């Protein structure tokens, strides 16, 4: 009998999959907008592993990361800034939005993303 051997998943991949399943309302809303519109031909991925991090949304072709921050991020600004600096050192452009902004002004958020991605 033939048994298919499944490849071993890395911890980052398992974590990214869990984060996709547990996405916030703001992450889901922005993901749905981005995957429908494919800004200027750029394809986005959600919960995309980059080094030791998992970006909320990323466009690998443009090396562009979108982070969507909830209330807990107000208390972890130093860690968020360090993460942003490390991603930038790897050649990624990082932009952050608050959950509230995504939920109450999705058009404005999309306009800002379009401006940055070009």
C-alpha positions in Angstrom: 0.0 0.0 0.0 1.2 3.5 -0.9 1.2 6.1 1.9 1.7 9.7 1.0 4.3 11.4 3.2 3.3 14.9 4.2 6.1 17.5 4.4 6.9 18.8 7.8 5.7 22.3 8.3 7.9 24.9 9.9 6.7 26.7 13.1 6.4 29.9 11.1 4.1 28.3 8.6 2.0 26.7 11.3 1.8 30.1 13.1 0.9 31.9 9.8 -1.9 29.4 9.2 -3.3 29.9 12.7 -3.2 33.7 12.3 -5.1 33.4 9.0 -7.8 31.4 10.8 -8.0 33.8 13.7 -7.9 37.1 11.6 -9.4 40.2 13.1 -12.4 41.9 11.5 -10.1 44.7 10.2 -7.6 42.2 8.7 -10.4 40.3 7.0 -12.0 43.5 5.6 -8.7 44.8 4.2 -7.7 41.4 2.8 -11.0 41.1 0.9 -10.5 44.6 -0.6 -6.9 43.9 -1.6 -7.5 40.5 -3.1 -10.4 41.7 -5.2 -8.6 44.8 -6.5 -5.0 43.7 -7.1 -3.6 47.2 -7.0 -1.6 47.9 -10.2 -1.1 44.2 -10.7 0.4 43.7 -7.3 -0.6 40.4 -5.6 -1.0 40.4 -1.8 -0.7 37.6 0.7 -2.0 37.5 4.2 -0.1 36.4 7.3 3.1 36.1 5.2 6.2 34.8 6.9 9.3 37.2 6.6 12.3 36.1 8.5 11.2 35.6 12.1 8.0 37.6 11.6 4.6 37.1 10.1 3.3 40.2 8.3 -0.5 40.8 8.5 -0.5 41.5 4.7 2.4 41.5 2.3 3.1 42.1 -1.4 6.3 40.2 -2.1 6.6 41.6 -5.6 6.8 45.1 -4.3 8.4 44.1 -0.9 5.6 45.9 0.8 4.1 45.1 4.3 0.8 46.3 5.8 0.4 45.9 9.5 -3.0 46.3 11.1 -2.7 47.2 14.8 -5.4 46.7 17.4 -5.5 48.3 20.9 -2.8 46.0 22.3 -0.3 47.7 20.0 -0.6 51.0 21.9 1.3 49.2 24.8 3.9 47.6 22.6 5.1 50.5 20.4 8.7 49.8 21.1 8.5 46.2 19.9 6.4 47.3 16.9 9.0 49.9 16.0 11.8 47.4 16.3 9.9 44.9 14.1 9.3 47.7 11.5 13.0 48.6 11.5 14.1 45.0 11.1 11.7 44.5 8.2 13.0 47.7 6.6 16.5 46.5 7.0 15.5 43.4 5.0 14.3 45.7 2.2 10.6 45.9 2.9 8.5 49.0 3.0 6.2 48.9 6.1 2.9 50.8 6.6 0.7 50.6 9.7 -3.0 51.2 10.2 -5.1 51.0 13.3 -8.1 48.5 13.2 -10.4 51.4 13.8 -9.2 53.2 10.7 -9.6 50.1 8.5 -13.1 49.5 9.8 -14.4 53.1 9.6 -12.5 54.4 6.6 -11.6 51.5 4.3 -11.6 53.8 1.2 -9.0 56.1 2.8 -6.8 53.2 3.8 -7.0 51.8 0.3 -6.0 55.2 -1.2 -3.0 55.3 1.1 -1.9 51.8 0.1 -2.3 52.7 -3.5 -0.2 55.9 -3.0 2.6 53.9 -1.3 2.6 50.9 -3.6 2.5 53.2 -6.7 
